[in-house]
Amino acid sequence: MIFEKWAAVDYKIVDGEKKWFNDGTYYAECKCDICGKEFRKQLYRGLRTDVCSDQCAYVRDLKKQKEKRLQARITTCAVCGLGFVPSRSGAKYCSDRCRQAAYRQRKS
């Protein structure tokens, strides 16, 4: 990434990182977690952003939401106790084998 406006900017090395200083604000060089592009982020009241743009933030948020939904769907099998993702909302058993074992237990 080209930083024309940063050409005459001062920097300090703090905690082994190069911190840029411009217009009374500190910046740090980072790499975007989504696209891998290098960018400078503003160090503002402990704000720790890991993405370079709103588009990358949107992609990051979609991934987090998908992960959260998947974790919410994981249930445990009533027979063997293993975790599984049910194919329908009321599923109690992870397989036909466990379903049949539960049926035989109820019958005897």
FENRAMO-V982133 format. One line per field, one symbol per residue. ss: DSSP state (H for helix, E for strand, L for the rest). A space follows every 10 residues. Layout:
ss->???
//
This chain:
ss->LLLHHHLLLE EEEELLEEEE EELLEEEEEE ELLLLLLEEE EELLLLLLLL LLLHHHHHHH HHHHHHHHHH HHHEEELLLL LLEEELLLLL LLLLLHHHHH HHHHHHHL
//
